[in-house]
C-alpha cells in the first residue's frame, strides 16, 4: 500500500492566545463558506486544553448555529458527564452556550465501551459525507486524536471510519477514534500544536518520519498552527 503524501502548510503564531484567535477565525471563515455552499457546516472537534481557548472565543461568534453539525475526532471511554470526556469539555466551554440543535451535536457513545461505541459511531458517520473542517492536536509522541504510535492508525482507504482502542498508552486505556483515513475525508484539516514538550514530535513530523499525525492526508493538505514549541 502506498501512503498518501501529506502536504503541510506551517503557520507560526506569536503565542497560544494568538493561535487560538487565528484558529477561531479560520473556523468561522470555513463555516461561512460552507453555509453558503451547501447550507450546513460539518465540524470535527479535538480534545485537549488548547481547543478550550478556541471554544471560549466561539461562544461570542455571530453565525447561524442552527446549521452547524458537530462531531468528535476521538473520545475517552468514561461516563458522559466525566470532566475528561472531550464532549463534556466542549459542552462546558462552548456548546451548551450556543443554539446548535442537540440532535446536531453528535457525540461518541464511549460509555458503551470501545468496541460497541466504535460500531455505533461508524453507523452515524456512514450517513455523513466529507467533513467541512477537522480540528486535530498533536501529542508529545506524535499521536493525534487517539491514534498512537505502534497501534492501528487506519490510514488505508479500506479502513473503517471509527476504530476501537483498547490498550491506549495514555489513560484511560479504552478509547474510540476516527481513523486517519476518515479524518482526511475533509475539505480542510487544521492541527493545533502548542508547548515545548511537542518539539521532538514536530521535528519528527518535519523530518518525514511516520508518526500518526503525518498520515492524515486530505487532498487539500493540512494547515498546522504552531506556538511556543
N, CA, C and O of each residue as an XYZ file, in Angstrom:
916
protein
N       0.842     -1.198      0.000
C       0.000      0.000      0.000
C       0.873      1.243      0.000
O       1.825      1.328      0.775
N       0.567      2.200     -0.850
C       1.288      3.461     -0.890
C       0.555      4.488     -0.045
O      -0.624      4.765     -0.270
N       1.251      5.046      0.919
C       0.656      6.042      1.787
C       0.523      7.371      1.047
O       1.455      7.821      0.382
N      -0.660      7.995      1.175
C      -0.867      9.298      0.560
C       0.109     10.296      1.171
O       0.324     10.313      2.383
N       0.689     11.119      0.320
C       1.641     12.116      0.809
C       0.889     13.295      1.412
O      -0.054     13.817      0.818
N       1.318     13.703      2.593
C       0.663     14.800      3.291
C       1.324     16.127      2.919
O       2.527     16.308      3.107
N       0.532     17.042      2.395
C       1.001     18.394      2.101
C       0.796     19.244      3.340
O      -0.331     19.373      3.820
N       1.862     19.826      3.866
C       1.796     20.611      5.097
C       2.035     22.090      4.837
O       2.941     22.467      4.093
N       1.213     22.919      5.460
C       1.424     24.364      5.477
C       1.581     24.769      6.948
O       0.650     24.620      7.740
N       2.743     25.273      7.299
C       3.058     25.612      8.682
C       2.798     27.094      8.927
O       3.205     27.943      8.133
N       2.114     27.401     10.034
C       1.761     28.776     10.366
C       2.264     29.081     11.778
O       1.650     28.669     12.762
N       3.370     29.794     11.873
C       3.933     30.160     13.183
C       3.085     31.263     13.820
O       2.715     32.237     13.164
N       2.787     31.092     15.108
C       1.984     32.061     15.850
C       2.809     32.635     16.997
O       3.680     31.957     17.542
N       2.532     33.891     17.363
C       3.339     34.565     18.376
C       3.235     33.893     19.740
O       4.216     33.836     20.481
N       2.059     33.388     20.071
C       1.836     32.734     21.354
C       0.531     31.937     21.276
O      -0.131     31.903     20.238
N       0.179     31.301     22.391
C      -1.003     30.445     22.374
C      -2.281     31.253     22.173
O      -3.198     30.791     21.494
N      -2.357     32.441     22.746
C      -3.549     33.268     22.550
C      -3.713     33.662     21.085
O      -4.820     33.638     20.548
N      -2.610     34.022     20.447
C      -2.671     34.369     19.026
C      -3.115     33.167     18.206
O      -3.896     33.302     17.264
N      -2.614     31.996     18.567
C      -3.014     30.769     17.874
C      -4.514     30.540     18.013
O      -5.190     30.237     17.030
N      -5.038     30.685     19.232
C      -6.463     30.463     19.459
C      -7.309     31.426     18.635
O      -8.313     31.022     18.047
N      -6.915     32.690     18.587
C      -7.663     33.665     17.794
C      -7.582     33.355     16.297
O      -8.570     33.500     15.578
N      -6.418     32.932     15.835
C      -6.260     32.601     14.414
C      -7.143     31.430     14.016
O      -7.790     31.450     12.969
N      -7.161     30.409     14.867
C      -7.949     29.224     14.518
C      -9.443     29.500     14.649
O     -10.228     29.012     13.835
N      -9.850     30.268     15.649
C     -11.263     30.645     15.752
C     -11.705     31.387     14.487
O     -12.809     31.169     13.987
N     -10.841     32.257     13.980
C     -11.159     32.974     12.748
C     -11.250     32.018     11.562
O     -12.122     32.173     10.707
N     -10.358     31.034     11.506
C     -10.396     30.041     10.430
C     -11.695     29.238     10.481
O     -12.302     28.961      9.446
N     -12.114     28.870     11.679
C     -13.353     28.098     11.835
C     -14.544     28.903     11.329
O     -15.381     28.382     10.593
N     -14.619     30.152     11.716
C     -15.755     30.973     11.305
C     -15.745     31.257      9.808
O     -16.798     31.339      9.177
N     -14.558     31.406      9.249
C     -14.486     31.585      7.795
C     -14.950     30.320      7.081
O     -15.718     30.388      6.121
N     -14.480     29.161      7.556
C     -14.905     27.893      6.953
C     -16.406     27.701      7.098
O     -17.066     27.204      6.185
N     -16.945     28.099      8.252
C     -18.392     27.975      8.463
C     -19.157     28.835      7.464
O     -20.122     28.372      6.855
N     -18.733     30.078      7.295
C     -19.414     30.959      6.357
C     -19.399     30.416      4.939
O     -20.410     30.453      4.238
N     -18.227     29.905      4.519
C     -18.117     29.354      3.170
C     -18.981     28.114      3.000
O     -19.617     27.931      1.962
N     -19.005     27.262      4.023
C     -19.787     26.027      3.940
C     -21.281     26.305      3.945
O     -22.037     25.675      3.205
N     -21.711     27.253      4.782
C     -23.130     27.585      4.820
C     -23.587     28.163      3.488
O     -24.713     27.912      3.057
N     -22.733     28.929      2.838
C     -23.072     29.480      1.525
C     -23.078     28.396      0.460
O     -23.872     28.436     -0.480
N     -22.165     27.407      0.620
C     -22.009     26.364     -0.400
C     -23.113     25.325     -0.326
O     -23.728     25.003     -1.343
N     -23.375     24.793      0.868
C     -24.351     23.707      0.948
C     -25.256     23.789      2.174
O     -25.822     22.784      2.606
N     -25.387     24.979      2.726
C     -26.389     25.248      3.762
C     -26.167     24.466      5.049
O     -27.103     24.264      5.823
N     -24.935     24.025      5.283
C     -24.616     23.311      6.515
C     -23.112     23.409      6.752
O     -22.344     23.669      5.825
N     -22.699     23.199      8.002
C     -21.287     23.203      8.356
C     -21.016     21.999      9.226
O     -21.553     21.880     10.327
N     -20.168     21.094      8.721
C     -19.851     19.847      9.414
C     -18.435     19.942      9.984
O     -17.453     19.940      9.241
N     -18.345     20.027     11.309
C     -17.097     20.312     12.020
C     -16.749     19.173     12.958
O     -17.603     18.692     13.703
N     -15.481     18.734     12.924
C     -14.988     17.700     13.844
C     -14.088     18.367     14.878
O     -13.147     19.077     14.524
N     -14.382     18.136     16.160
C     -13.636     18.762     17.242
C     -12.549     17.854     17.792
O     -12.633     16.628     17.720
N     -11.530     18.493     18.342
C     -10.437     17.818     19.021
C     -10.566     18.042     20.519
O     -11.190     19.009     20.956
N      -9.974     17.142     21.310
C      -9.911     17.336     22.749
C      -8.662     18.123     23.123
O      -7.931     18.598     22.253
N      -8.421     18.257     24.439
C      -7.218     18.931     24.900
C      -7.487     20.325     25.431
O      -8.613     20.820     25.376
N      -6.436     20.956     25.950
C      -6.566     22.271     26.578
C      -6.646     23.420     25.582
O      -7.418     24.359     25.776
N      -5.850     23.349     24.509
C      -5.844     24.437     23.531
C      -7.221     24.665     22.915
O      -7.634     25.817     22.780
N      -7.957     23.602     22.533
C      -9.286     23.843     21.969
C     -10.228     24.575     22.916
O     -11.130     25.280     22.463
N     -10.033     24.418     24.222
C     -10.929     25.108     25.154
C     -10.810     26.620     25.020
O     -11.801     27.333     25.181
N      -9.609     27.118     24.725
C      -9.443     28.555     24.475
C     -10.221     28.978     23.236
O     -10.850     30.035     23.211
N     -10.165     28.140     22.218
C     -10.877     28.432     20.975
C     -12.384     28.383     21.202
O     -13.123     29.237     20.713
N     -12.831     27.378     21.948
C     -14.261     27.244     22.230
C     -14.796     28.491     22.935
O     -15.891     28.962     22.628
N     -14.028     29.017     23.871
C     -14.471     30.209     24.592
C     -14.651     31.390     23.647
O     -15.571     32.191     23.818
N     -13.778     31.498     22.656
C     -13.903     32.574     21.666
C     -15.137     32.375     20.788
O     -15.808     33.343     20.432
N     -15.434     31.134     20.442
C     -16.560     30.864     19.549
C     -17.906     31.129     20.211
O     -18.898     31.350     19.518
N     -17.956     31.112     21.517
C     -19.209     31.394     22.218
C     -19.783     32.744     21.830
O     -20.999     32.935     21.853
N     -18.914     33.680     21.474
C     -19.355     35.043     21.172
C     -19.571     35.281     19.676
O     -19.886     36.397     19.262
N     -19.405     34.245     18.877
C     -19.474     34.412     17.424
C     -20.899     34.666     16.944
O     -21.869     34.233     17.565
N     -20.999     35.376     15.826
C     -22.277     35.627     15.175
C     -22.367     34.724     13.946
O     -21.680     34.951     12.950
N     -23.195     33.726     14.019
C     -23.346     32.771     12.923
C     -24.707     32.104     13.069
O     -25.367     32.249     14.098
N     -25.120     31.386     12.059
C     -26.381     30.641     12.128
C     -26.091     29.273     12.729
O     -25.836     28.309     12.008
N     -26.134     29.197     14.053
C     -25.807     27.953     14.748
C     -26.725     26.804     14.345
O     -26.337     25.640     14.448
N     -27.932     27.113     13.890
C     -28.907     26.059     13.585
C     -28.453     25.154     12.457
O     -29.017     24.079     12.254
N     -27.423     25.588     11.712
C     -26.955     24.792     10.568
C     -25.574     24.177     10.809
O     -24.959     23.644      9.885
N     -25.091     24.253     12.046
C     -23.823     23.610     12.403
C     -24.085     22.164     12.820
O     -25.079     21.864     13.482
N     -23.183     21.285     12.423
C     -23.221     19.874     12.820
C     -21.848     19.541     13.396
O     -20.832     19.714     12.723
N     -21.816     19.067     14.631
C     -20.560     18.884     15.356
C     -20.315     17.404     15.619
O     -21.212     16.678     16.048
N     -19.091     16.973     15.358
C     -18.644     15.599     15.590
C     -17.373     15.654     16.430
O     -16.836     16.729     16.695
N     -16.899     14.483     16.844
C     -15.700     14.416     17.666
C     -14.697     13.447     17.052
O     -15.056     12.359     16.600
N     -13.425     13.866     17.044
C     -12.384     13.028     16.449
C     -12.037     11.821     17.280
O     -11.617     10.795     16.746
N     -12.210     11.930     18.595
C     -11.966     10.784     19.470
C     -12.641     11.038     20.797
O     -13.102     12.142     21.085
N     -12.687      9.985     21.603
C     -13.305     10.109     22.921
C     -12.732      9.065     23.873
O     -12.336      7.973     23.465
N     -12.700      9.430     25.143
C     -12.281      8.519     26.204
C     -13.494      7.721     26.681
O     -14.598      8.258     26.779
N     -13.286      6.439     26.977
C     -14.389      5.600     27.452
C     -14.622      5.858     28.937
O     -14.133      5.135     29.805
N     -15.378      6.903     29.191
C     -15.722      7.363     30.530
C     -17.208      7.719     30.538
O     -17.808      7.837     29.469
N     -17.816      7.892     31.712
C     -19.227      8.293     31.749
C     -19.454      9.614     31.013
O     -18.549     10.446     30.946
N     -20.647      9.812     30.462
C     -20.912     11.007     29.649
C     -20.642     12.326     30.364
O     -20.266     13.307     29.723
N     -20.827     12.362     31.681
C     -20.637     13.614     32.419
C     -19.257     13.729     33.054
O     -19.023     14.624     33.866
N     -18.337     12.829     32.692
C     -16.993     12.893     33.262
C     -16.268     14.118     32.718
O     -16.328     14.375     31.516
N     -15.585     14.878     33.569
C     -14.947     16.110     33.091
C     -13.844     15.894     32.067
O     -13.467     16.839     31.374
N     -13.312     14.674     31.949
C     -12.261     14.418     30.967
C     -12.793     13.904     29.638
O     -12.017     13.591     28.736
N     -14.094     13.817     29.514
C     -14.663     13.494     28.207
C     -14.498     14.705     27.293
O     -14.770     15.833     27.706
N     -14.061     14.486     26.070
C     -13.923     15.583     25.112
C     -15.262     16.282     24.880
O     -15.320     17.507     24.778
N     -16.325     15.501     24.798
C     -17.643     16.081     24.557
C     -18.082     16.942     25.740
O     -18.723     17.975     25.551
N     -17.743     16.525     26.948
C     -18.128     17.297     28.131
C     -17.355     18.610     28.190
O     -17.924     19.658     28.496
N     -16.058     18.552     27.897
C     -15.249     19.768     27.898
C     -15.773     20.773     26.878
O     -15.860     21.967     27.163
N     -16.122     20.287     25.690
C     -16.642     21.178     24.651
C     -17.994     21.756     25.042
O     -18.292     22.914     24.747
N     -18.806     20.948     25.703
C     -20.124     21.429     26.134
C     -19.989     22.553     27.145
O     -20.666     23.575     27.038
N     -19.115     22.366     28.129
C     -18.951     23.370     29.187
C     -18.389     24.673     28.621
O     -18.858     25.759     28.962
N     -17.391     24.557     27.764
C     -16.705     25.752     27.248
C     -17.481     26.466     26.156
O     -17.307     27.670     25.963
N     -18.350     25.733     25.425
C     -18.937     26.330     24.225
C     -20.341     25.833     23.903
O     -21.278     26.631     23.858
N     -20.502     24.546     23.682
C     -21.708     24.049     23.029
C     -22.973     24.264     23.842
O     -24.050     24.440     23.273
N     -22.860     24.252     25.171
C     -24.043     24.498     26.000
C     -24.480     25.956     25.974
O     -25.528     26.296     26.523
N     -23.695     26.814     25.349
C     -23.959     28.249     25.384
C     -24.423     28.810     24.047
O     -24.666     30.012     23.938
N     -24.552     27.972     23.035
C     -24.984     28.438     21.717
C     -26.153     27.588     21.242
O     -26.472     26.559     21.838
N     -26.791     28.034     20.153
C     -28.064     27.440     19.737
C     -27.912     26.350     18.672
O     -28.745     26.249     17.771
N     -26.859     25.537     18.768
C     -26.771     24.369     17.884
C     -27.786     23.346     18.381
O     -27.753     22.985     19.558
N     -28.690     22.865     17.521
C     -29.673     21.875     17.975
C     -28.977     20.639     18.554
O     -27.981     20.166     18.008
N     -29.507     20.129     19.650
C     -28.881     18.992     20.339
C     -28.689     17.801     19.403
O     -27.694     17.084     19.506
N     -29.629     17.591     18.499
C     -29.531     16.447     17.587
C     -28.382     16.596     16.600
O     -28.004     15.632     15.934
N     -27.818     17.813     16.503
C     -26.711     18.051     15.578
C     -25.350     18.080     16.276
O     -24.332     18.368     15.648
N     -25.338     17.784     17.560
C     -24.087     17.582     18.289
C     -23.958     16.075     18.488
O     -24.575     15.498     19.384
N     -23.153     15.454     17.646
C     -23.106     14.000     17.548
C     -21.911     13.466     18.329
O     -20.811     13.311     17.798
N     -22.161     13.190     19.601
C     -21.101     12.704     20.477
C     -20.858     11.217     20.250
O     -21.733     10.495     19.772
N     -19.657     10.777     20.601
C     -19.303      9.351     20.536
C     -19.813      8.679     21.808
O     -19.465      9.129     22.900
N     -20.624      7.619     21.717
C     -21.163      6.981     22.929
C     -20.128      6.074     23.605
O     -20.341      4.871     23.758
N     -19.008      6.675     24.004
C     -17.877      5.900     24.508
C     -18.174      5.207     25.826
O     -17.456      4.286     26.214
N     -19.224      5.635     26.523
C     -19.609      4.960     27.759
C     -20.033      3.507     27.520
O     -20.114      2.722     28.464
N     -20.300      3.154     26.268
C     -20.671      1.775     25.918
C     -19.473      0.837     25.892
O     -19.644     -0.380     25.822
N     -18.258      1.389     25.946
C     -17.047      0.605     25.739
C     -16.536      0.813     24.329
O     -17.292      1.184     23.431
N     -15.246      0.572     24.141
C     -14.605      0.929     22.878
C     -15.222      0.234     21.671
O     -15.514      0.879     20.664
N     -15.421     -1.066     21.767
C     -15.900     -1.813     20.598
C     -17.312     -1.402     20.206
O     -17.576     -1.105     19.041
N     -18.220     -1.385     21.179
C     -19.614     -1.039     20.874
C     -19.737      0.404     20.404
O     -20.512      0.703     19.495
N     -18.973      1.298     21.023
C     -19.046      2.709     20.635
C     -18.519      2.922     19.222
O     -19.068      3.727     18.470
N     -17.459      2.206     18.856
C     -16.908      2.336     17.509
C     -17.930      1.897     16.466
O     -18.082      2.542     15.429
N     -18.618      0.817     16.740
C     -19.649      0.344     15.813
C     -20.771      1.366     15.700
O     -21.221      1.687     14.599
N     -21.220      1.874     16.844
C     -22.335      2.822     16.849
C     -21.971      4.115     16.125
O     -22.771      4.632     15.346
N     -20.775      4.640     16.375
C     -20.399      5.909     15.736
C     -20.106      5.704     14.254
O     -20.307      6.611     13.446
N     -19.635      4.522     13.902
C     -19.449      4.214     12.495
C     -20.756      4.301     11.727
O     -20.781      4.756     10.584
N     -21.851      3.861     12.358
C     -23.164      3.948     11.718
C     -23.593      5.404     11.558
O     -24.210      5.765     10.555
N     -23.267      6.237     12.540
C     -23.583      7.666     12.440
C     -22.845      8.293     11.260
O     -23.436      9.025     10.467
N     -21.552      8.003     11.151
C     -20.733      8.635     10.113
C     -21.029      8.084      8.724
O     -20.698      8.724      7.725
N     -21.647      6.908      8.644
C     -21.989      6.343      7.338
C     -22.940      7.248      6.571
O     -22.988      7.218      5.342
N     -23.706      8.063      7.320
C     -24.665      8.974      6.681
C     -24.073     10.356      6.440
O     -24.765     11.258      5.968
N     -22.794     10.522      6.764
C     -22.135     11.829      6.657
C     -21.085     11.761      5.551
O     -20.273     10.836      5.527
N     -21.092     12.706      4.660
C     -20.096     12.739      3.597
C     -18.808     13.389      4.076
O     -18.381     13.191      5.213
N     -18.204     14.158      3.201
C     -16.965     14.847      3.516
C     -17.198     15.890      4.601
O     -18.145     16.673      4.524
N     -16.332     15.899      5.614
C     -16.397     16.955      6.614
C     -15.966     18.283      5.998
O     -15.182     18.307      5.049
N     -16.474     19.379      6.537
C     -16.019     20.692      6.081
C     -14.710     21.080      6.749
O     -13.831     21.651      6.104
N     -14.568     20.776      8.034
C     -13.356     21.136      8.767
C     -13.111     20.128      9.884
O     -14.025     19.778     10.631
N     -11.872     19.668      9.989
C     -11.450     18.773     11.061
C     -10.359     19.466     11.868
O      -9.373     19.944     11.306
N     -10.535     19.521     13.184
C      -9.537     20.079     14.083
C      -8.807     18.945     14.789
O      -9.438     18.016     15.293
N      -7.492     19.018     14.828
C      -6.683     17.977     15.450
C      -5.567     18.595     16.279
O      -5.144     19.724     16.030
N      -5.097     17.843     17.266
C      -3.944     18.243     18.053
C      -2.770     17.330     17.782
O      -2.825     16.471     16.901
N      -1.714     17.519     18.540
C      -0.507     16.701     18.409
C       0.000     16.369     19.799
O       0.187     17.260     20.628
N       0.224     15.078     20.057
C       0.779     14.657     21.326
C       2.295     14.646     21.313
O       2.915     14.747     20.254
N       2.886     14.525     22.478
C       4.345     14.514     22.590
C       4.969     13.352     21.824
O       6.114     13.440     21.380
N       4.221     12.272     21.671
C       4.708     11.091     20.954
C       4.307     11.086     19.486
O       4.537     10.103     18.781
N       3.706     12.182     19.021
C       3.275     12.267     17.633
C       1.858     11.792     17.385
O       1.404     11.763     16.241
N       1.144     11.415     18.457
C      -0.217     10.928     18.233
C      -1.155     12.085     17.916
O      -0.886     13.238     18.254
N      -2.252     11.753     17.263
C      -3.327     12.702     17.033
C      -4.635     11.956     17.204
O      -4.697     10.751     16.963
N      -5.701     12.671     17.625
C      -6.925     12.007     18.079
C      -6.494     10.923     19.078
O      -5.729     11.214     19.998
N      -6.965      9.689     18.917
C      -6.445      8.594     19.757
C      -5.738      7.564     18.880
O      -5.889      6.356     19.064
N      -4.962      8.074     17.924
C      -4.135      7.239     17.055
C      -2.709      7.336     17.579
O      -2.048      8.365     17.432
N      -2.239      6.241     18.200
C      -0.956      6.250     18.896
C       0.114      5.466     18.135
O      -0.207      4.533     17.400
N       1.380      5.841     18.309
C       2.468      5.048     17.708
C       2.359      3.586     18.139
O       2.042      3.280     19.289
N       2.626      2.697     17.193
C       2.579      1.272     17.490
C       1.191      0.663     17.441
O       1.037     -0.530     17.699
N       0.186      1.448     17.119
C      -1.190      0.980     17.025
C      -1.690      1.119     15.589
O      -1.005      1.672     14.729
N      -2.888      0.610     15.349
C      -3.530      0.758     14.040
C      -3.992      2.194     13.875
O      -4.732      2.711     14.712
N      -3.560      2.842     12.797
C      -3.958      4.224     12.544
C      -5.111      4.322     11.549
O      -5.737      5.374     11.421
N      -5.386      3.240     10.853
C      -6.489      3.257      9.907
C      -6.278      4.195      8.741
O      -7.198      4.901      8.329
N      -5.040      4.203      8.196
C      -4.765      5.125      7.087
C      -5.157      4.562      5.722
O      -5.239      5.319      4.755
N      -5.401      3.265      5.619
C      -5.756      2.660      4.331
C      -7.149      3.097      3.892
O      -8.011      3.379      4.724
N      -7.360      3.151      2.595
C      -8.663      3.549      2.070
C      -9.762      2.585      2.496
O     -10.937      2.952      2.526
N      -9.382      1.350      2.826
C     -10.353      0.343      3.242
C     -10.569      0.326      4.754
O     -11.349     -0.488      5.249
N      -9.904      1.197      5.488
C     -10.024      1.220      6.943
C     -11.435      1.638      7.352
O     -12.082      2.411      6.645
N     -11.912      1.134      8.481
C     -13.215      1.598      8.968
C     -13.152      3.063      9.365
O     -12.077      3.598      9.636
N     -14.303      3.702      9.396
C     -14.347      5.109      9.782
C     -13.933      5.316     11.233
O     -13.337      6.337     11.574
N     -14.248      4.353     12.080
C     -14.038      4.501     13.521
C     -13.306      3.287     14.066
O     -13.626      2.149     13.723
N     -12.322      3.541     14.917
C     -11.500      2.475     15.491
C     -11.736      2.366     16.991
O     -11.887      3.371     17.685
N     -11.764      1.131     17.478
C     -11.793      0.871     18.912
C     -10.354      0.767     19.404
O      -9.564     -0.002     18.855
N     -10.011      1.528     20.428
C      -8.674      1.497     21.025
C      -8.830      0.885     22.413
O      -9.501      1.460     23.271
N      -8.221     -0.269     22.638
C      -8.423     -0.975     23.907
C      -7.180     -0.977     24.788
O      -7.238     -1.410     25.939
N      -6.046     -0.494     24.256
C      -4.805     -0.511     25.038
C      -4.030      0.786     24.828
O      -2.844      0.770     24.498
N      -4.715      1.900     25.023
C      -4.074      3.202     24.861
C      -2.905      3.351     25.833
O      -3.024      2.960     26.994
N      -1.771      3.913     25.381
C      -0.660      4.163     26.292
C      -0.927      5.297     27.269
O      -0.196      5.468     28.244
N      -1.978      6.076     27.006
C      -2.399      7.132     27.927
C      -3.744      6.738     28.531
O      -4.593      6.188     27.829
N      -3.953      7.008     29.818
C      -5.239      6.654     30.416
C      -6.355      7.542     29.881
O      -6.115      8.691     29.509
N      -7.571      7.012     29.842
C      -7.915      5.623     30.121
C      -7.527      4.721     28.957
O      -7.388      5.195     27.830
N      -7.351      3.424     29.214
C      -6.877      2.533     28.147
C      -7.879      2.338     27.012
O      -7.481      2.089     25.874
N      -9.170      2.450     27.309
C     -10.172      2.292     26.261
C     -10.598      3.652     25.720
O     -11.004      4.550     26.458
N     -10.489      3.762     24.405
C     -10.860      4.988     23.708
C     -11.503      4.633     22.373
O     -11.499      3.476     21.952
N     -12.044      5.629     21.729
C     -12.615      5.493     20.391
C     -12.039      6.623     19.549
O     -11.945      7.758     20.015
N     -11.651      6.320     18.307
C     -11.034      7.332     17.454
C     -11.493      7.178     16.020
O     -11.645      6.064     15.519
N     -11.712      8.302     15.366
C     -11.869      8.243     13.918
C     -10.539      7.792     13.330
O      -9.477      8.129     13.852
N     -10.600      7.037     12.253
C      -9.384      6.567     11.594
C      -8.701      7.711     10.860
O      -9.328      8.726     10.555
N      -7.429      7.542     10.582
C      -6.690      8.571      9.840
C      -7.328      8.820      8.481
O      -7.413      9.961      8.027
N      -7.773      7.758      7.838
C      -8.407      7.923      6.520
C      -9.681      8.761      6.627
O      -9.907      9.650      5.807
N     -10.517      8.483      7.635
C     -11.775      9.230      7.766
C     -11.517     10.674      8.173
O     -12.223     11.576      7.720
N     -10.524     10.907      9.015
C     -10.180     12.275      9.384
C      -9.717     13.072      8.171
O      -9.898     14.289      8.120
N      -9.126     12.398      7.203
C      -8.652     13.057      5.999
C      -9.731     13.287      4.955
O      -9.478     13.946      3.947
N     -10.914     12.763      5.171
C     -12.019     12.999      4.244
C     -12.679     14.327      4.616
O     -13.787     14.364      5.151
N     -11.968     15.408      4.317
C     -12.397     16.731      4.752
C     -11.911     17.786      3.766
O     -10.866     17.638      3.132
N     -12.688     18.847      3.656
C     -12.266     19.967      2.811
C     -11.073     20.685      3.426
O     -10.231     21.219      2.705
N     -10.996     20.701      4.761
C      -9.922     21.406      5.443
C      -9.591     20.677      6.741
O     -10.489     20.236      7.458
N      -8.296     20.550      7.041
C      -7.821     19.960      8.292
C      -6.838     20.931      8.931
O      -5.880     21.367      8.293
N      -7.082     21.267     10.194
C      -6.210     22.169     10.941
C      -5.648     21.439     12.159
O      -6.393     20.850     12.942
N      -4.327     21.487     12.308
C      -3.672     20.986     13.517
C      -3.327     22.166     14.411
O      -2.918     23.225     13.935
N      -3.501     21.966     15.727
C      -3.127     22.946     16.741
C      -1.959     22.357     17.529
O      -2.102     21.295     18.135
N      -0.823     23.020     17.532
C       0.369     22.490     18.191
C       0.930     23.560     19.116
O       1.337     24.628     18.659
N       0.953     23.275     20.419
C       1.453     24.251     21.391
C       2.328     23.567     22.437
O       2.100     22.410     22.790
N       3.324     24.286     22.926
C       4.127     23.815     24.044
C       5.453     23.210     23.649
O       5.558     22.508     22.644
N       6.476     23.493     24.462
C       7.829     22.998     24.191
C       7.917     21.483     24.218
O       8.815     20.906     23.605
N       6.991     20.825     24.924
C       7.026     19.356     25.001
C       6.751     18.695     23.661
O       6.996     17.500     23.495
N       6.240     19.467     22.698
C       5.933     18.915     21.367
C       7.107     19.050     20.398
O       6.992     18.676     19.230
N       8.226     19.579     20.873
C       9.336     19.911     19.979
C       9.853     18.686     19.223
O      10.089     18.755     18.017
N      10.028     17.571     19.925
C      10.563     16.372     19.264
C       9.575     15.821     18.244
O       9.967     15.371     17.167
N       8.287     15.860     18.591
C       7.269     15.367     17.657
C       7.231     16.223     16.398
O       7.095     15.701     15.292
N       7.350     17.534     16.567
C       7.362     18.437     15.410
C       8.591     18.164     14.542
O       8.493     18.141     13.315
N       9.746     17.956     15.176
C      10.958     17.663     14.418
C      10.802     16.373     13.621
O      11.227     16.289     12.468
N      10.190     15.369     14.246
C       9.960     14.101     13.541
C       9.012     14.294     12.369
O       9.221     13.734     11.293
N       7.988     15.074     12.576
C       6.994     15.365     11.531
C       7.657     16.092     10.370
O       7.517     15.683      9.217
N       8.369     17.152     10.666
C       9.053     17.907      9.612
C      10.110     17.059      8.905
O      10.402     17.270      7.728
N      10.675     16.108      9.630
C      11.713     15.257      9.060
C      11.186     14.094      8.244
O      11.960     13.296      7.715
N       9.875     13.998      8.141
C       9.282     12.961      7.306
C       9.115     11.618      7.974
O       8.876     10.619      7.295
N       9.235     11.566      9.300
C       9.054     10.301      9.994
C       7.570      9.907     10.000
O       6.684     10.756      9.912
N       7.332      8.618     10.104
C       5.964      8.102     10.093
C       5.381      8.178     11.502
O       5.501      7.240     12.290
N       4.759      9.294     11.799
C       4.034      9.449     13.050
C       2.548      9.531     12.722
O       2.197      9.848     11.585
N       1.662      9.256     13.681
C       0.230      9.272     13.364
C      -0.262     10.559     12.720
O      -1.060     10.517     11.783
N       0.209     11.715     13.216
C      -0.260     12.986     12.652
C       0.062     13.116     11.174
O      -0.644     13.811     10.444
N       1.116     12.457     10.728
C       1.580     12.619      9.352
C       0.796     11.792      8.342
O       0.994     11.952      7.138
N      -0.091     10.909      8.805
C      -0.828     10.069      7.861
C      -2.262     10.559      7.634
O      -3.013      9.938      6.881
N      -2.640     11.647      8.265
C      -3.923     12.287      7.942
C      -3.667     13.168      6.721
O      -3.048     14.226      6.826
N      -4.146     12.722      5.576
C      -3.703     13.342      4.321
C      -4.879     13.712      3.421
O      -5.127     13.034      2.424
N      -5.603     14.773      3.756
C      -6.678     15.226      2.863
C      -6.108     15.733      1.548
O      -4.943     16.125      1.476
N      -6.929     15.724      0.517
C      -6.464     16.137     -0.813
C      -5.922     17.562     -0.813
O      -4.979     17.869     -1.542
N      -6.513     18.430      0.000
C      -6.100     19.825      0.013
C      -4.952     20.134      0.941
O      -4.564     21.295      1.071
N      -4.389     19.120      1.598
C      -3.305     19.352      2.537
C      -3.809     19.732      3.914
O      -5.015     19.830      4.138
N      -2.878     19.946      4.838
C      -3.223     20.312      6.205
C      -2.556     21.634      6.571
O      -1.482     21.968      6.071
N      -3.215     22.372      7.452
C      -2.660     23.617      7.985
C      -2.287     23.374      9.432
O      -3.110     22.918     10.225
N      -1.029     23.683      9.780
C      -0.519     23.427     11.117
C      -0.191     24.758     11.776
O       0.747     25.448     11.377
N      -0.976     25.108     12.789
C      -0.753     26.336     13.553
C       0.075     25.978     14.776
O      -0.302     25.091     15.543
N       1.200     26.657     14.967
C       2.169     26.239     15.969
C       2.620     27.433     16.793
O       2.909     28.500     16.251
N       2.678     27.244     18.122
C       3.091     28.331     19.017
C       3.825     27.758     20.229
O       3.475     26.688     20.725
N       4.835     28.472     20.696
C       5.563     28.128     21.915
C       6.161     26.724     21.851
O       6.214     26.023     22.861
N       6.605     26.318     20.676
C       7.212     24.988     20.501
C       8.703     25.163     20.264
O       9.421     24.178     20.089
